[in-house]
Amino acid sequence: MKKTSSLMLALVIALSVASSGCGRTAQISEAKKAYTIGMIVKGLGNPFMEACGKGFEEALKEYGDRAIYQGPSIPTAEGQIEIIENFIAQKIDAIVITANDAQAVVPALKKAMDAGIKVISFDSSVAAEGRLVHVNQADAKLIGRLQIQAMAEMIDYKGEIAILSAGATMTNQNAWIKYMEEELRNKKYSGMKLVTVVYGDDLRDKSYNEAMGLFKAYPNLKGIIAPTAVGLAAAANAITDAGLIGKVKLTGLGLPSEMAQWIKNGACESMFLWNPVDLGYLAGQAAHSLVTGEITGKVGEKFIAGKLGEREIIKDPTGGVQIMLGFPFKFDKSNIDKWKDIY
């Protein structure tokens, strides 16, 4: 009897150890699970988007996750929706998207979330109901006001100015323009007049032609603000070709690598930007944290975003939630050589 009891006890212990071992193996396997996360950019061939993609891939590589970088050949919502549908069919774990149209992509993204796919927007946000969290590059009000302040100093607070934007349906562009217009209502800008807002749709040729059109339509134009990397480079090129360096001032948001030549020749006196590589990196970190369950998208949640350190989920003005990257940085002749080889 004692012998039988001993055998039974040994068996129970063995099963317990085996069960415990299986549990640890499952936990380790789960911890090392590789996720597939897709980034949908506004359009292929956009240097800013490519820089974001670089950071995104860097972030996922740290976890052994698979990164997919895609975008439409022409920056449209329809092109992005097609990619979303393909990602749903592939049953990937998360989608990171910068929207060409904040509302148009929502039904497809809701379908993705219903299928268990985590959705994060970055750069140009998706409407709150179409994503779990937005990764924001910087405070929209600050970005808008900085560009007006820079232009005002360039033209001594006097004259006509125009805005060369990307797309009329892009959330970030519209938010920045809204705050530019708000800043202009300050009495100190009474000598300045915003004559028009034109759209280059983040296409080089169209942006260039829109800039050329501004010179003809407004012969007294003193400045252009282009809050888009594609538009800023195109406007600088147009100012140079039209022989208007020093006559039409230019500022906006651009890539140092793309704008170095135009800052050096005087077509663009100064500009602003955050690090797009870091923006993509933060988006990748947030996506990984969502698919692992480290965060769920609630205000107050915190996570470690790799080399960027701790980040917190906060409310955003649209009724959703966001994670903030940081502050824009000013580039001019004094520092462009330092940054042009970085991004």
Residue, then its C-alpha position, 0 to 999 in steps of 0.5 A: m500500500k505504501k509502495t502504491s501511494s509512493l508511486m501515485l505521489a511520484l506520478v502527481i509530482a511528475l505531471s505537475v512538473a510537466s504541466s508547469g514546464c508546458g506552461r513556461t514553454a507556452q509563455i516563452s513561446e507567446a513572449k517570442k511570438a512574431y507579429t505582422i504589422g503593416m504601414i500604409v503611407k500616403g503614397l509611394g516615392n514620398p521621401f518623408m514617408e520613406a523616412c517614416g518607414k525606415g523608423f517603423e521597420e527599425a522599431l519592429k526589428e527590435y522585436g523580431d516582428r515582420a514589417i510591411y511597407q505599402g502605399p498607393s502609387i497616387p496619394t488617394a483614399e481609394g488606393q489606401i482602402e484597397i491596401i487595407e482590404n488586402f491586409i484584412a485578407q492576409k490577417i495581419d496583426a496591426i495596421v499603421i496608417t497616415a490618412n489621405d482622407a480622415q473619414a473615407v478610410v474609416p469603414a475599411l479600418k472598422k472592418a479591420m478592427d472587427a477582424g481583430i486587427k489593431v489600428i493606429s494612425f500617425d502623421s495625418s490622423v484617421a477620424a477617432e472612430g476608425r483607430l485605437v490611437h493616433v501617433n502625433q508628431a507635435d502639437a498642431k497649434l504650435i506647428g501652425r503658429l511657428q510657420i506664421q511667425a517665421m514668415a512674418e519675420m521674413i517679410d517684416y509683417k507686411g504683404e500678401i502670403a499664400i499657403l501651398s498645402a498637400g491635400a484638402t482632405m488631409t487632417n494634419q494639413n487642415a489642422w495646421i492651416k486652421y491654426m495659421e489662420e487663427e494666428l493671423r488674426n492677431k493684431k500684430y499681423s494686420g499688415m499681412k494678408l492670406v490671399t489663398v490656399v492651394y493644393g499640390d496633393d503631395l505630387r511634385d509636378k502639381s505642387y511646382n505648377e501650383a507655385m508657379g500659378l501663385f506667382k502669376a495670379y498674385p504678382n505682389l506675393k511676398g511669401i509662401i508657406a508649404p506645410t508639406a515636404v513635397g510642396l516645400a521642395a517644389a515651391a523652392n524649385a519654382i522660386t529658383d526657376a522663376g528668378l524670385i529668390g529674395k522676392v518671394k520668401l518661403t518656409g514650411l515643413g521639409l526634409p533637411s536632405e531634400m531642402a539643403q540645396w534650396i536653403k543654401n541658395g536662399a530660396c528657402e530661408s528657414m523651415f521646420l520639421w521633427n524627425p520622421v524616422d522617430l515618428g515612424y519608430l514611435a508608430g511601430q513601437a505603439a503598434h507592437s505594444l497594442v498587439t501584445g496588450e501592453i496598452t489598449g488605447k486608454v488615456g493615462e496608459k504608459f509604455i516604453a517606446g524603445k530608444l524614445g523612452e516612456r510615452e503616455i496616451i493622452k486625449d486628442p482634440t478630435g475626441g480620440v487619444q494620441i501619443m505625442l512625439g515631441f517638438p518641431f525643430k528649425f533648420d536654416k543655413s546655420n545647421i542644415d549641413k549637420w542634418k542633411d545627411i541624417y534624414 
